[in-house]
């Protein structure tokens, strides 16, 4: 079941808020703090939590070899 959120004005932009309960749930499941979200837009807005890897680099960011 989708969670319905209103689009709100943030400065000159618009945004949505993430429910506190959702954030607490994903952080508890991962055992880590969510520091940002990945947003994919393709007719459907998909929001995924992002967490730190063990080497302290965010997931999705290339690691220097």
C-alpha positions in Angstrom: 0.0 0.0 0.0 1.5 3.3 -1.0 2.2 6.1 1.5 0.6 9.3 0.2 2.6 12.5 0.8 1.8 16.1 -0.2 4.1 18.1 -2.4 5.3 21.2 -0.4 7.1 24.4 -1.3 10.7 24.5 -0.1 12.2 27.9 -1.1 11.9 28.2 -4.9 11.5 24.4 -5.2 9.0 21.8 -4.2 9.6 18.6 -2.2 8.2 15.8 -0.2 8.9 14.6 3.4 9.8 11.1 4.4 7.7 9.7 7.3 9.7 9.4 10.5 8.4 5.8 11.0 9.7 4.7 7.6 13.2 6.2 8.3 13.3 4.5 11.7 12.3 1.2 10.2 14.9 1.1 7.4 17.6 2.3 9.8 16.7 -0.4 12.3 16.7 -3.1 9.6 20.0 -2.0 8.2 21.7 -1.3 11.5 23.0 2.0 10.1 21.9 5.6 9.8 20.4 6.6 6.4 22.2 9.7 5.3 20.5 10.3 1.9 18.0 8.7 -0.5 18.3 7.7 -4.2 15.4 8.9 -6.3 14.6 7.3 -9.6 12.0 8.9 -11.8 10.5 6.9 -14.7 6.7 7.7 -14.6 6.9 6.3 -11.0 8.9 8.1 -8.3 11.0 5.5 -6.5 12.8 6.5 -3.3 15.5 4.2 -1.8 17.6 4.7 1.4 21.4 5.1 1.0 23.8 3.8 3.7 27.5 3.9 4.3 29.8 1.0 3.2 32.3 -0.4 5.7 35.0 1.8 4.2 32.9 4.8 5.1 32.1 5.7 1.4 28.4 6.1 0.5 27.0 3.2 -1.6 26.9 4.1 -5.2 30.0 6.2 -5.1 33.1 4.6 -6.8 35.9 3.6 -4.4 39.4 4.7 -5.4 41.6 1.6 -5.9 
